[in-house]
Amino acid sequence: MKNITGLFLLCSYQLFAQTKPTPIEILLGNNRIQAQTIISKNFTNPKWGVFSLTTLAGDYGNQDKTNNEVVSNIQLNYEIYKGIRLASGASFNSAKGFSPLVGLQYVYNKKLMLVLNPTIELNKEVSLKSFALLEFIQKKTEKPGFYARIQSLYVQNISVDLHERSFILGRIGIFYKGFATGIGINHDLYGASKKVKNNLGLFFHYKFN
């Protein structure tokens, strides 16, 4: 058993040569609890990579079922030109179900981190999805630094030309040795009527290496 475990860890290390931090975040809001994790890794050949975004939401007392939500997607990508990647994969939505998808991804990661990920969901009804993330971390060795992030998603059902799902969120706080905390706000919209769900509270964010 130990030999099998060791072989698995060795293969995982060889497969993902470039280790990037994996952020996990929880927002304790005034209306519901929300969580998110992002996985972005390159394979041994850095032109190939994987990107995954998972978001969860839940009602504190489980009274309002519309507050509960699970959205997850995973994409295999290949760099075609200076950070621009072709992407293909699938997403799962607790309301919509399974959707294969194709698209593009662009990542810029220096003083700022910028992620752009437009995709097309290839169901019977086709949806265009645009995801964007902009993050700033003021890294200081011994003292807490400034942390800020803005993130958005817009999903349009182009088969019937209706809004399907969108959100914009903001985070502002302090960052220290991989941990960030502060004030977070989520502005979510659902369906053709763009039903609004706002959530304001404290966020806790940690980047696992």
Secondary structure, DSSP 8 states (H G I E B T S, - for coil): -HHHHHHHHHHHHHH--B---EEEEEEEESS-EEEEEEEEEE-SSTTEEEEEEEEEEE-SSS--GGG-EEEEEEEEEEEEETTEEEEEEEEEETTTEEEEEEEEEEEEESSEEEEEEEEEE-SSS-EEEEEEEEEEE---SSS-EEEEEEEEEEEEETTTTEEEEEEEEEEEEEEETTEEEEEEEEEEEETTTTEEEEEEEEEEEEEE-
